[in-house]
């Protein structure tokens, strides 16, 4: 976990993600990424020069999951965990019957999470996108949309006055899996029927294969290319966040 905390601290400092006195809402889905992010930020908050508070927010998509173990995990790190019920699953699968649900689902979840954070007095929302997510999103945009693009380490939403931050951008998925196993993280099984059958999974498999067998070190070089590009938010390190 110390290694991940160091990666998270570097990301936070490189992109000025957290300000003194921030109340940071972590979107906790129950997956390994969001839970490791929660643990890393909770640990970081204990010694980071800028004092901040961590809050765990979970959106129940409509699958009525049991979050007892998640609550205990949050309690272990001294973090309050709040669950809010939504009808996102019903809208996407029952009403709209989406054949390619991921884009709409992500959009609805982001909107609902931001509203939830505002309700809890949070101006900063931490999302669990890791280094592999960065690479996959870049290639998805390139191959399926025909444009060079990727989400930013920090995104300011002026309509809601919310900052979305991604402190795991330097952390590899393999490191997260290892930390989750070593720390007995209570990962919930993803109940979504589309899990594992998406275009993102196809890209993940291709990247893994190329990095291991065809072009070792490709992932690292691709990430360097993204950081050195003109993609919004990546080349402008240590910019000053808008103050109230």
Order of alpha helices (4+ residues) and beta strands (2+ residues): alpha-beta-alpha-beta-alpha-beta-alpha-beta-alpha-beta-beta-alpha-alpha-alpha
